[in-house]
Amino acid sequence: MTNDPVTRQPLSPQAFAVLGGGKVAYVKPIRSEDVHDLYPEAPALQPGLRLFALHAADGTPILVTDSREAAVANAWSHELETVSVH
């Protein structure tokens, strides 16, 4: 065992695209004001709502819902392993 510090490099967009082999998704809390940026076709929402977005590992948005539990349940129903981001 050495005491050398580990140098960590950020993952490239290409590395994120293959991360998890299509089996990993993440749940991220978002504000209702940000939904239109993820889903341009989404209807206008009341400002100030706390929502949860489910994204593929490469960042592709999958869905937005009003509870973390619903986002996780949707991921599980599509055989995706979920992780949280903060």
Distance bins in CASP14 RR format, pairs under 12 A and 6 or more apart:
PFRMAT RR
TARGET T0000
AUTHOR 0000-0000-0000
RMODE 2
METHOD distances of the structure
MODEL  1
9 15 0 0 0 0 1 0 0 0 0 0 0
10 16 0 0 0 0 1 0 0 0 0 0 0
11 17 0 0 0 0 1 0 0 0 0 0 0
11 18 0 0 0 0 1 0 0 0 0 0 0
11 19 1 0 0 1 0 0 0 0 0 0 0
11 20 0 0 0 0 0 1 0 0 0 0 0
11 57 0 0 0 0 1 0 0 0 0 0 0
11 58 0 0 0 0 0 1 0 0 0 0 0
11 59 0 0 0 0 0 1 0 0 0 0 0
12 18 0 0 0 0 0 1 0 0 0 0 0
12 19 0 0 0 0 0 1 0 0 0 0 0
12 58 0 0 0 0 0 1 0 0 0 0 0
13 19 0 0 0 0 0 1 0 0 0 0 0
13 57 0 0 0 0 0 1 0 0 0 0 0
13 58 1 0 0 1 0 0 0 0 0 0 0
13 59 0 0 0 0 1 0 0 0 0 0 0
13 60 0 0 0 0 0 1 0 0 0 0 0
14 58 0 0 0 0 1 0 0 0 0 0 0
15 21 0 0 0 0 0 1 0 0 0 0 0
15 57 0 0 0 0 1 0 0 0 0 0 0
15 58 0 0 0 0 1 0 0 0 0 0 0
16 22 0 0 0 0 0 1 0 0 0 0 0
16 24 0 0 0 0 0 1 0 0 0 0 0
16 26 0 0 0 0 0 1 0 0 0 0 0
16 55 0 0 0 0 0 1 0 0 0 0 0
16 56 0 0 0 0 1 0 0 0 0 0 0
16 57 1 0 0 1 0 0 0 0 0 0 0
16 58 1 0 1 0 0 0 0 0 0 0 0
16 59 1 0 0 1 0 0 0 0 0 0 0
16 60 0 0 0 0 0 1 0 0 0 0 0
17 24 0 0 0 0 0 1 0 0 0 0 0
17 56 0 0 0 0 1 0 0 0 0 0 0
17 57 1 0 0 1 0 0 0 0 0 0 0
17 58 1 0 1 0 0 0 0 0 0 0 0
17 59 0 0 0 0 1 0 0 0 0 0 0
17 60 0 0 0 0 1 0 0 0 0 0 0
18 24 0 0 0 0 0 1 0 0 0 0 0
18 56 0 0 0 0 0 1 0 0 0 0 0
18 57 0 0 0 0 1 0 0 0 0 0 0
18 58 1 0 0 1 0 0 0 0 0 0 0
19 25 0 0 0 0 0 1 0 0 0 0 0
19 26 0 0 0 0 0 1 0 0 0 0 0
19 55 0 0 0 0 0 1 0 0 0 0 0
19 56 0 0 0 0 1 0 0 0 0 0 0
19 57 1 0 1 0 0 0 0 0 0 0 0
19 58 1 0 0 1 0 0 0 0 0 0 0
19 59 0 0 0 0 1 0 0 0 0 0 0
19 60 0 0 0 0 0 1 0 0 0 0 0
19 81 0 0 0 0 0 1 0 0 0 0 0
19 83 0 0 0 0 0 1 0 0 0 0 0
20 26 0 0 0 0 0 1 0 0 0 0 0
20 56 0 0 0 0 1 0 0 0 0 0 0
20 57 1 0 1 0 0 0 0 0 0 0 0
20 58 0 0 0 0 1 0 0 0 0 0 0
20 80 0 0 0 0 1 0 0 0 0 0 0
20 81 1 0 0 1 0 0 0 0 0 0 0
20 82 0 0 0 0 0 1 0 0 0 0 0
20 83 0 0 0 0 0 1 0 0 0 0 0
21 56 0 0 0 0 1 0 0 0 0 0 0
21 57 1 0 0 1 0 0 0 0 0 0 0
21 58 0 0 0 0 1 0 0 0 0 0 0
21 79 0 0 0 0 0 1 0 0 0 0 0
21 80 0 0 0 0 0 1 0 0 0 0 0
21 81 0 0 0 0 0 1 0 0 0 0 0
22 55 0 0 0 0 0 1 0 0 0 0 0
22 56 1 0 0 1 0 0 0 0 0 0 0
22 57 1 0 0 1 0 0 0 0 0 0 0
22 58 0 0 0 0 1 0 0 0 0 0 0
22 59 0 0 0 0 0 1 0 0 0 0 0
22 60 0 0 0 0 0 1 0 0 0 0 0
22 62 0 0 0 0 0 1 0 0 0 0 0
22 75 0 0 0 0 0 1 0 0 0 0 0
22 78 0 0 0 0 0 1 0 0 0 0 0
22 79 0 0 0 0 1 0 0 0 0 0 0
22 80 1 0 0 1 0 0 0 0 0 0 0
22 81 0 0 0 0 1 0 0 0 0 0 0
23 56 0 0 0 0 1 0 0 0 0 0 0
23 57 0 0 0 0 1 0 0 0 0 0 0
23 75 0 0 0 0 1 0 0 0 0 0 0
23 76 0 0 0 0 0 1 0 0 0 0 0
23 78 0 0 0 0 1 0 0 0 0 0 0
23 79 1 0 0 1 0 0 0 0 0 0 0
23 80 1 0 0 1 0 0 0 0 0 0 0
23 81 1 0 1 0 0 0 0 0 0 0 0
23 82 0 0 0 0 0 1 0 0 0 0 0
23 83 0 0 0 0 0 1 0 0 0 0 0
24 54 0 0 0 0 0 1 0 0 0 0 0
24 55 0 0 0 0 1 0 0 0 0 0 0
24 56 1 0 0 1 0 0 0 0 0 0 0
24 57 1 0 1 0 0 0 0 0 0 0 0
24 58 0 0 0 0 1 0 0 0 0 0 0
24 59 0 0 0 0 0 1 0 0 0 0 0
24 60 0 0 0 0 0 1 0 0 0 0 0
24 62 0 0 0 0 0 1 0 0 0 0 0
24 75 0 0 0 0 1 0 0 0 0 0 0
24 78 0 0 0 0 0 1 0 0 0 0 0
24 79 0 0 0 0 0 1 0 0 0 0 0
24 80 1 0 0 1 0 0 0 0 0 0 0
24 81 1 0 1 0 0 0 0 0 0 0 0
24 82 1 0 0 1 0 0 0 0 0 0 0
24 83 1 0 0 1 0 0 0 0 0 0 0
24 84 0 0 0 0 0 1 0 0 0 0 0
24 85 0 0 0 0 0 1 0 0 0 0 0
25 52 0 0 0 0 0 1 0 0 0 0 0
25 53 0 0 0 0 0 1 0 0 0 0 0
25 54 1 0 1 0 0 0 0 0 0 0 0
25 55 1 0 0 1 0 0 0 0 0 0 0
25 56 1 0 1 0 0 0 0 0 0 0 0
25 57 1 0 0 1 0 0 0 0 0 0 0
25 58 0 0 0 0 1 0 0 0 0 0 0
25 59 0 0 0 0 1 0 0 0 0 0 0
25 60 0 0 0 0 1 0 0 0 0 0 0
25 61 0 0 0 0 0 1 0 0 0 0 0
25 62 1 0 0 1 0 0 0 0 0 0 0
25 63 0 0 0 0 1 0 0 0 0 0 0
25 71 0 0 0 0 1 0 0 0 0 0 0
25 72 0 0 0 0 1 0 0 0 0 0 0
25 73 0 0 0 0 0 1 0 0 0 0 0
25 74 0 0 0 0 1 0 0 0 0 0 0
25 75 1 0 1 0 0 0 0 0 0 0 0
25 76 0 0 0 0 1 0 0 0 0 0 0
25 77 0 0 0 0 0 1 0 0 0 0 0
25 78 0 0 0 0 1 0 0 0 0 0 0
25 79 0 0 0 0 0 1 0 0 0 0 0
25 80 1 0 1 0 0 0 0 0 0 0 0
25 81 1 0 0 1 0 0 0 0 0 0 0
25 82 1 0 1 0 0 0 0 0 0 0 0
25 83 1 0 0 1 0 0 0 0 0 0 0
25 84 0 0 0 0 0 1 0 0 0 0 0
25 85 0 0 0 0 0 1 0 0 0 0 0
26 52 0 0 0 0 0 1 0 0 0 0 0
26 53 0 0 0 0 1 0 0 0 0 0 0
26 54 1 0 0 1 0 0 0 0 0 0 0
26 55 1 0 1 0 0 0 0 0 0 0 0
26 56 0 0 0 0 1 0 0 0 0 0 0
26 57 1 0 0 1 0 0 0 0 0 0 0
26 58 0 0 0 0 0 1 0 0 0 0 0
26 59 1 0 0 1 0 0 0 0 0 0 0
26 60 0 0 0 0 0 1 0 0 0 0 0
26 61 0 0 0 0 0 1 0 0 0 0 0
26 62 0 0 0 0 1 0 0 0 0 0 0
26 68 0 0 0 0 0 1 0 0 0 0 0
26 71 0 0 0 0 1 0 0 0 0 0 0
26 72 0 0 0 0 0 1 0 0 0 0 0
26 75 0 0 0 0 1 0 0 0 0 0 0
26 80 0 0 0 0 1 0 0 0 0 0 0
26 81 0 0 0 0 1 0 0 0 0 0 0
26 82 1 0 0 1 0 0 0 0 0 0 0
26 83 1 0 1 0 0 0 0 0 0 0 0
26 84 1 0 0 1 0 0 0 0 0 0 0
26 85 1 0 1 0 0 0 0 0 0 0 0
26 86 0 0 0 0 0 1 0 0 0 0 0
27 51 0 0 0 0 0 1 0 0 0 0 0
27 52 1 0 1 0 0 0 0 0 0 0 0
27 53 1 0 0 1 0 0 0 0 0 0 0
27 54 1 0 1 0 0 0 0 0 0 0 0
27 55 1 0 0 1 0 0 0 0 0 0 0
27 56 0 0 0 0 0 1 0 0 0 0 0
27 57 0 0 0 0 0 1 0 0 0 0 0
27 59 0 0 0 0 0 1 0 0 0 0 0
27 61 0 0 0 0 0 1 0 0 0 0 0
27 62 0 0 0 0 1 0 0 0 0 0 0
27 63 0 0 0 0 0 1 0 0 0 0 0
27 64 0 0 0 0 0 1 0 0 0 0 0
27 65 0 0 0 0 1 0 0 0 0 0 0
27 67 0 0 0 0 0 1 0 0 0 0 0
27 68 1 0 1 0 0 0 0 0 0 0 0
27 69 0 0 0 0 1 0 0 0 0 0 0
27 70 0 0 0 0 1 0 0 0 0 0 0
27 71 1 0 1 0 0 0 0 0 0 0 0
27 72 1 0 0 1 0 0 0 0 0 0 0
27 73 0 0 0 0 0 1 0 0 0 0 0
27 74 0 0 0 0 1 0 0 0 0 0 0
27 75 1 0 0 1 0 0 0 0 0 0 0
27 76 0 0 0 0 0 1 0 0 0 0 0
27 80 0 0 0 0 0 1 0 0 0 0 0
27 81 0 0 0 0 0 1 0 0 0 0 0
27 82 1 0 1 0 0 0 0 0 0 0 0
27 83 1 0 0 1 0 0 0 0 0 0 0
27 84 1 0 1 0 0 0 0 0 0 0 0
27 85 1 0 0 1 0 0 0 0 0 0 0
27 86 0 0 0 0 0 1 0 0 0 0 0
28 34 0 0 0 0 1 0 0 0 0 0 0
28 35 0 0 0 0 0 1 0 0 0 0 0
28 38 0 0 0 0 1 0 0 0 0 0 0
28 50 0 0 0 0 0 1 0 0 0 0 0
28 51 0 0 0 0 1 0 0 0 0 0 0
28 52 1 0 0 1 0 0 0 0 0 0 0
28 53 1 0 1 0 0 0 0 0 0 0 0
28 54 0 0 0 0 1 0 0 0 0 0 0
28 55 1 0 0 1 0 0 0 0 0 0 0
28 56 0 0 0 0 0 1 0 0 0 0 0
28 59 0 0 0 0 1 0 0 0 0 0 0
28 61 0 0 0 0 1 0 0 0 0 0 0
28 62 0 0 0 0 0 1 0 0 0 0 0
28 63 0 0 0 0 0 1 0 0 0 0 0
28 64 0 0 0 0 1 0 0 0 0 0 0
28 65 0 0 0 0 0 1 0 0 0 0 0
28 68 0 0 0 0 1 0 0 0 0 0 0
28 71 0 0 0 0 1 0 0 0 0 0 0
28 82 0 0 0 0 0 1 0 0 0 0 0
28 83 0 0 0 0 1 0 0 0 0 0 0
28 84 1 0 0 1 0 0 0 0 0 0 0
28 85 1 0 1 0 0 0 0 0 0 0 0
28 86 0 0 0 0 1 0 0 0 0 0 0
29 49 0 0 0 0 0 1 0 0 0 0 0
29 50 1 0 0 1 0 0 0 0 0 0 0
29 51 1 0 0 1 0 0 0 0 0 0 0
29 52 1 0 1 0 0 0 0 0 0 0 0
29 53 1 0 0 1 0 0 0 0 0 0 0
29 54 0 0 0 0 0 1 0 0 0 0 0
29 55 0 0 0 0 0 1 0 0 0 0 0
29 64 0 0 0 0 0 1 0 0 0 0 0
29 65 0 0 0 0 0 1 0 0 0 0 0
29 66 0 0 0 0 0 1 0 0 0 0 0
29 67 0 0 0 0 0 1 0 0 0 0 0
29 68 1 0 0 1 0 0 0 0 0 0 0
29 71 0 0 0 0 1 0 0 0 0 0 0
29 84 0 0 0 0 1 0 0 0 0 0 0
29 85 0 0 0 0 1 0 0 0 0 0 0
29 86 0 0 0 0 1 0 0 0 0 0 0
30 36 0 0 0 0 0 1 0 0 0 0 0
30 37 0 0 0 0 1 0 0 0 0 0 0
30 38 1 0 0 1 0 0 0 0 0 0 0
30 39 0 0 0 0 0 1 0 0 0 0 0
30 42 0 0 0 0 0 1 0 0 0 0 0
30 45 0 0 0 0 0 1 0 0 0 0 0
30 48 0 0 0 0 0 1 0 0 0 0 0
30 49 0 0 0 0 1 0 0 0 0 0 0
30 50 1 0 0 1 0 0 0 0 0 0 0
30 51 1 0 1 0 0 0 0 0 0 0 0
30 52 1 0 0 1 0 0 0 0 0 0 0
30 53 1 0 1 0 0 0 0 0 0 0 0
30 54 0 0 0 0 0 1 0 0 0 0 0
30 55 0 0 0 0 1 0 0 0 0 0 0
30 61 0 0 0 0 1 0 0 0 0 0 0
30 63 0 0 0 0 0 1 0 0 0 0 0
30 64 1 0 0 1 0 0 0 0 0 0 0
30 65 0 0 0 0 0 1 0 0 0 0 0
30 66 0 0 0 0 0 1 0 0 0 0 0
30 68 0 0 0 0 0 1 0 0 0 0 0
30 71 0 0 0 0 0 1 0 0 0 0 0
30 85 0 0 0 0 0 1 0 0 0 0 0
31 37 0 0 0 0 0 1 0 0 0 0 0
31 38 0 0 0 0 0 1 0 0 0 0 0
31 45 0 0 0 0 1 0 0 0 0 0 0
31 46 0 0 0 0 0 1 0 0 0 0 0
31 47 1 0 0 1 0 0 0 0 0 0 0
31 48 1 0 1 0 0 0 0 0 0 0 0
31 49 1 0 0 1 0 0 0 0 0 0 0
31 50 1 0 0 1 0 0 0 0 0 0 0
31 51 1 0 0 1 0 0 0 0 0 0 0
31 52 0 0 0 0 0 1 0 0 0 0 0
31 53 0 0 0 0 0 1 0 0 0 0 0
31 64 0 0 0 0 0 1 0 0 0 0 0
32 38 0 0 0 0 0 1 0 0 0 0 0
32 39 0 0 0 0 0 1 0 0 0 0 0
32 42 0 0 0 0 1 0 0 0 0 0 0
32 43 0 0 0 0 0 1 0 0 0 0 0
32 44 0 0 0 0 1 0 0 0 0 0 0
32 45 1 0 1 0 0 0 0 0 0 0 0
32 46 1 0 0 1 0 0 0 0 0 0 0
32 47 1 0 0 1 0 0 0 0 0 0 0
32 48 1 0 1 0 0 0 0 0 0 0 0
32 49 1 1 0 0 0 0 0 0 0 0 0
32 50 1 0 0 1 0 0 0 0 0 0 0
32 51 1 0 1 0 0 0 0 0 0 0 0
32 52 0 0 0 0 0 1 0 0 0 0 0
32 53 0 0 0 0 0 1 0 0 0 0 0
32 64 0 0 0 0 1 0 0 0 0 0 0
32 65 0 0 0 0 0 1 0 0 0 0 0
32 66 0 0 0 0 1 0 0 0 0 0 0
33 42 0 0 0 0 0 1 0 0 0 0 0
33 44 0 0 0 0 0 1 0 0 0 0 0
33 45 1 0 0 1 0 0 0 0 0 0 0
33 46 0 0 0 0 1 0 0 0 0 0 0
33 47 1 0 1 0 0 0 0 0 0 0 0
33 48 1 0 0 1 0 0 0 0 0 0 0
33 49 0 0 0 0 1 0 0 0 0 0 0
33 50 0 0 0 0 0 1 0 0 0 0 0
33 51 0 0 0 0 1 0 0 0 0 0 0
34 42 0 0 0 0 0 1 0 0 0 0 0
34 45 0 0 0 0 1 0 0 0 0 0 0
34 47 0 0 0 0 0 1 0 0 0 0 0
34 48 0 0 0 0 0 1 0 0 0 0 0
34 49 0 0 0 0 0 1 0 0 0 0 0
34 50 0 0 0 0 0 1 0 0 0 0 0
34 51 0 0 0 0 1 0 0 0 0 0 0
34 52 0 0 0 0 0 1 0 0 0 0 0
34 53 0 0 0 0 1 0 0 0 0 0 0
34 61 0 0 0 0 0 1 0 0 0 0 0
34 64 0 0 0 0 1 0 0 0 0 0 0
35 41 0 0 0 0 0 1 0 0 0 0 0
35 42 1 0 1 0 0 0 0 0 0 0 0
35 43 0 0 0 0 1 0 0 0 0 0 0
35 44 0 0 0 0 1 0 0 0 0 0 0
35 45 1 0 1 0 0 0 0 0 0 0 0
35 46 0 0 0 0 0 1 0 0 0 0 0
35 47 0 0 0 0 0 1 0 0 0 0 0
35 48 0 0 0 0 0 1 0 0 0 0 0
35 49 0 0 0 0 1 0 0 0 0 0 0
35 50 0 0 0 0 0 1 0 0 0 0 0
35 51 1 0 0 1 0 0 0 0 0 0 0
35 52 0 0 0 0 0 1 0 0 0 0 0
35 53 1 0 0 1 0 0 0 0 0 0 0
35 61 0 0 0 0 1 0 0 0 0 0 0
35 63 0 0 0 0 0 1 0 0 0 0 0
35 64 1 0 1 0 0 0 0 0 0 0 0
35 65 0 0 0 0 0 1 0 0 0 0 0
35 66 0 0 0 0 0 1 0 0 0 0 0
36 42 1 0 1 0 0 0 0 0 0 0 0
36 43 0 0 0 0 1 0 0 0 0 0 0
36 44 1 0 0 1 0 0 0 0 0 0 0
36 45 0 0 0 0 1 0 0 0 0 0 0
36 47 0 0 0 0 0 1 0 0 0 0 0
36 51 0 0 0 0 0 1 0 0 0 0 0
36 61 0 0 0 0 0 1 0 0 0 0 0
36 64 0 0 0 0 0 1 0 0 0 0 0
37 45 0 0 0 0 0 1 0 0 0 0 0
37 53 0 0 0 0 0 1 0 0 0 0 0
37 61 0 0 0 0 1 0 0 0 0 0 0
37 64 0 0 0 0 0 1 0 0 0 0 0
38 45 0 0 0 0 0 1 0 0 0 0 0
38 51 0 0 0 0 0 1 0 0 0 0 0
38 52 0 0 0 0 0 1 0 0 0 0 0
38 53 1 0 0 1 0 0 0 0 0 0 0
38 54 0 0 0 0 0 1 0 0 0 0 0
38 55 0 0 0 0 1 0 0 0 0 0 0
38 59 0 0 0 0 1 0 0 0 0 0 0
38 60 0 0 0 0 1 0 0 0 0 0 0
38 61 1 0 1 0 0 0 0 0 0 0 0
38 62 0 0 0 0 1 0 0 0 0 0 0
38 63 0 0 0 0 1 0 0 0 0 0 0
38 64 1 0 0 1 0 0 0 0 0 0 0
39 45 0 0 0 0 0 1 0 0 0 0 0
39 51 0 0 0 0 0 1 0 0 0 0 0
39 53 0 0 0 0 1 0 0 0 0 0 0
39 54 0 0 0 0 0 1 0 0 0 0 0
39 55 0 0 0 0 0 1 0 0 0 0 0
39 60 0 0 0 0 0 1 0 0 0 0 0
39 61 1 0 0 1 0 0 0 0 0 0 0
39 62 0 0 0 0 0 1 0 0 0 0 0
39 63 0 0 0 0 1 0 0 0 0 0 0
39 64 1 0 0 1 0 0 0 0 0 0 0
40 61 0 0 0 0 0 1 0 0 0 0 0
41 61 0 0 0 0 0 1 0 0 0 0 0
41 64 0 0 0 0 0 1 0 0 0 0 0
42 51 0 0 0 0 0 1 0 0 0 0 0
42 53 0 0 0 0 0 1 0 0 0 0 0
42 61 0 0 0 0 1 0 0 0 0 0 0
42 63 0 0 0 0 0 1 0 0 0 0 0
42 64 1 0 0 1 0 0 0 0 0 0 0
43 64 0 0 0 0 0 1 0 0 0 0 0
45 51 1 0 0 1 0 0 0 0 0 0 0
45 64 0 0 0 0 1 0 0 0 0 0 0
45 66 0 0 0 0 0 1 0 0 0 0 0
46 66 0 0 0 0 0 1 0 0 0 0 0
49 64 0 0 0 0 0 1 0 0 0 0 0
49 65 0 0 0 0 0 1 0 0 0 0 0
49 66 1 0 0 1 0 0 0 0 0 0 0
49 67 0 0 0 0 0 1 0 0 0 0 0
50 64 0 0 0 0 0 1 0 0 0 0 0
50 65 0 0 0 0 0 1 0 0 0 0 0
50 66 0 0 0 0 1 0 0 0 0 0 0
50 67 0 0 0 0 1 0 0 0 0 0 0
50 68 0 0 0 0 1 0 0 0 0 0 0
51 61 0 0 0 0 0 1 0 0 0 0 0
51 63 0 0 0 0 0 1 0 0 0 0 0
51 64 1 0 1 0 0 0 0 0 0 0 0
51 65 1 0 0 1 0 0 0 0 0 0 0
51 66 1 0 1 0 0 0 0 0 0 0 0
51 67 0 0 0 0 1 0 0 0 0 0 0
51 68 0 0 0 0 1 0 0 0 0 0 0
51 70 0 0 0 0 0 1 0 0 0 0 0
51 71 0 0 0 0 1 0 0 0 0 0 0
52 61 0 0 0 0 0 1 0 0 0 0 0
52 62 0 0 0 0 0 1 0 0 0 0 0
52 63 0 0 0 0 1 0 0 0 0 0 0
52 64 1 0 0 1 0 0 0 0 0 0 0
52 65 1 0 1 0 0 0 0 0 0 0 0
52 66 1 0 0 1 0 0 0 0 0 0 0
52 67 1 0 0 1 0 0 0 0 0 0 0
52 68 1 0 1 0 0 0 0 0 0 0 0
52 69 0 0 0 0 1 0 0 0 0 0 0
52 70 1 0 0 1 0 0 0 0 0 0 0
52 71 1 0 1 0 0 0 0 0 0 0 0
52 72 0 0 0 0 1 0 0 0 0 0 0
52 73 0 0 0 0 0 1 0 0 0 0 0
52 74 0 0 0 0 0 1 0 0 0 0 0
52 75 0 0 0 0 0 1 0 0 0 0 0
52 82 0 0 0 0 0 1 0 0 0 0 0
52 84 0 0 0 0 1 0 0 0 0 0 0
52 85 0 0 0 0 0 1 0 0 0 0 0
53 59 0 0 0 0 1 0 0 0 0 0 0
53 60 0 0 0 0 0 1 0 0 0 0 0
53 61 1 0 1 0 0 0 0 0 0 0 0
53 62 1 0 0 1 0 0 0 0 0 0 0
53 63 1 0 0 1 0 0 0 0 0 0 0
53 64 1 0 1 0 0 0 0 0 0 0 0
53 65 0 0 0 0 1 0 0 0 0 0 0
53 66 0 0 0 0 0 1 0 0 0 0 0
53 67 0 0 0 0 0 1 0 0 0 0 0
53 68 0 0 0 0 0 1 0 0 0 0 0
53 70 0 0 0 0 0 1 0 0 0 0 0
53 71 1 0 0 1 0 0 0 0 0 0 0
53 74 0 0 0 0 0 1 0 0 0 0 0
53 75 0 0 0 0 0 1 0 0 0 0 0
53 82 0 0 0 0 0 1 0 0 0 0 0
53 84 0 0 0 0 0 1 0 0 0 0 0
53 85 0 0 0 0 1 0 0 0 0 0 0
54 60 0 0 0 0 1 0 0 0 0 0 0
54 61 1 0 0 1 0 0 0 0 0 0 0
54 62 1 0 1 0 0 0 0 0 0 0 0
54 63 1 0 1 0 0 0 0 0 0 0 0
54 64 1 0 0 1 0 0 0 0 0 0 0
54 65 1 0 0 1 0 0 0 0 0 0 0
54 67 0 0 0 0 0 1 0 0 0 0 0
54 68 0 0 0 0 1 0 0 0 0 0 0
54 69 0 0 0 0 0 1 0 0 0 0 0
54 70 0 0 0 0 1 0 0 0 0 0 0
54 71 1 0 1 0 0 0 0 0 0 0 0
54 72 0 0 0 0 1 0 0 0 0 0 0
54 73 0 0 0 0 1 0 0 0 0 0 0
54 74 1 0 0 1 0 0 0 0 0 0 0
54 75 1 0 1 0 0 0 0 0 0 0 0
54 76 0 0 0 0 0 1 0 0 0 0 0
54 77 0 0 0 0 0 1 0 0 0 0 0
54 78 0 0 0 0 1 0 0 0 0 0 0
54 80 0 0 0 0 1 0 0 0 0 0 0
54 81 0 0 0 0 0 1 0 0 0 0 0
54 82 1 0 0 1 0 0 0 0 0 0 0
54 83 0 0 0 0 0 1 0 0 0 0 0
54 84 0 0 0 0 0 1 0 0 0 0 0
54 85 0 0 0 0 0 1 0 0 0 0 0
55 61 1 0 1 0 0 0 0 0 0 0 0
55 62 1 0 0 1 0 0 0 0 0 0 0
55 63 0 0 0 0 1 0 0 0 0 0 0
55 64 0 0 0 0 0 1 0 0 0 0 0
55 71 0 0 0 0 1 0 0 0 0 0 0
55 74 0 0 0 0 0 1 0 0 0 0 0
55 75 0 0 0 0 1 0 0 0 0 0 0
55 80 0 0 0 0 0 1 0 0 0 0 0
55 82 0 0 0 0 0 1 0 0 0 0 0
55 83 0 0 0 0 0 1 0 0 0 0 0
55 84 0 0 0 0 0 1 0 0 0 0 0
55 85 0 0 0 0 1 0 0 0 0 0 0
56 62 1 0 0 1 0 0 0 0 0 0 0
56 63 0 0 0 0 0 1 0 0 0 0 0
56 75 0 0 0 0 1 0 0 0 0 0 0
56 78 0 0 0 0 0 1 0 0 0 0 0
56 80 1 0 0 1 0 0 0 0 0 0 0
56 81 0 0 0 0 0 1 0 0 0 0 0
56 82 0 0 0 0 0 1 0 0 0 0 0
56 83 0 0 0 0 0 1 0 0 0 0 0
57 75 0 0 0 0 0 1 0 0 0 0 0
57 80 0 0 0 0 1 0 0 0 0 0 0
57 81 0 0 0 0 1 0 0 0 0 0 0
57 82 0 0 0 0 0 1 0 0 0 0 0
57 83 0 0 0 0 1 0 0 0 0 0 0
57 85 0 0 0 0 0 1 0 0 0 0 0
59 85 0 0 0 0 0 1 0 0 0 0 0
60 80 0 0 0 0 0 1 0 0 0 0 0
61 71 0 0 0 0 0 1 0 0 0 0 0
62 70 0 0 0 0 0 1 0 0 0 0 0
62 71 0 0 0 0 1 0 0 0 0 0 0
62 72 0 0 0 0 0 1 0 0 0 0 0
62 74 1 0 0 1 0 0 0 0 0 0 0
62 75 1 0 0 1 0 0 0 0 0 0 0
62 77 0 0 0 0 0 1 0 0 0 0 0
62 78 0 0 0 0 1 0 0 0 0 0 0
62 80 0 0 0 0 1 0 0 0 0 0 0
62 82 0 0 0 0 0 1 0 0 0 0 0
63 70 0 0 0 0 1 0 0 0 0 0 0
63 71 1 0 0 1 0 0 0 0 0 0 0
63 72 0 0 0 0 0 1 0 0 0 0 0
63 73 0 0 0 0 0 1 0 0 0 0 0
63 74 1 0 1 0 0 0 0 0 0 0 0
63 75 0 0 0 0 1 0 0 0 0 0 0
63 77 0 0 0 0 0 1 0 0 0 0 0
63 78 0 0 0 0 1 0 0 0 0 0 0
63 80 0 0 0 0 0 1 0 0 0 0 0
64 70 0 0 0 0 1 0 0 0 0 0 0
64 71 0 0 0 0 1 0 0 0 0 0 0
64 74 0 0 0 0 0 1 0 0 0 0 0
65 71 1 0 1 0 0 0 0 0 0 0 0
65 72 0 0 0 0 1 0 0 0 0 0 0
65 73 0 0 0 0 1 0 0 0 0 0 0
65 74 1 0 0 1 0 0 0 0 0 0 0
65 75 0 0 0 0 0 1 0 0 0 0 0
67 73 0 0 0 0 1 0 0 0 0 0 0
67 74 0 0 0 0 0 1 0 0 0 0 0
68 74 0 0 0 0 0 1 0 0 0 0 0
68 75 0 0 0 0 0 1 0 0 0 0 0
68 82 0 0 0 0 1 0 0 0 0 0 0
68 84 0 0 0 0 1 0 0 0 0 0 0
68 85 0 0 0 0 0 1 0 0 0 0 0
69 75 0 0 0 0 0 1 0 0 0 0 0
69 76 0 0 0 0 0 1 0 0 0 0 0
69 82 0 0 0 0 0 1 0 0 0 0 0
70 76 0 0 0 0 0 1 0 0 0 0 0
70 77 0 0 0 0 0 1 0 0 0 0 0
70 82 0 0 0 0 0 1 0 0 0 0 0
71 77 0 0 0 0 0 1 0 0 0 0 0
71 78 0 0 0 0 0 1 0 0 0 0 0
71 80 0 0 0 0 0 1 0 0 0 0 0
71 82 1 0 0 1 0 0 0 0 0 0 0
71 83 0 0 0 0 0 1 0 0 0 0 0
71 84 0 0 0 0 1 0 0 0 0 0 0
71 85 0 0 0 0 0 1 0 0 0 0 0
72 78 0 0 0 0 0 1 0 0 0 0 0
72 80 0 0 0 0 1 0 0 0 0 0 0
72 81 0 0 0 0 0 1 0 0 0 0 0
72 82 1 0 1 0 0 0 0 0 0 0 0
72 83 0 0 0 0 0 1 0 0 0 0 0
72 84 0 0 0 0 1 0 0 0 0 0 0
73 80 0 0 0 0 0 1 0 0 0 0 0
73 82 0 0 0 0 1 0 0 0 0 0 0
74 80 0 0 0 0 1 0 0 0 0 0 0
74 82 0 0 0 0 1 0 0 0 0 0 0
75 81 1 0 0 1 0 0 0 0 0 0 0
75 82 1 0 1 0 0 0 0 0 0 0 0
75 83 0 0 0 0 1 0 0 0 0 0 0
75 84 0 0 0 0 0 1 0 0 0 0 0
76 82 1 0 0 1 0 0 0 0 0 0 0
END
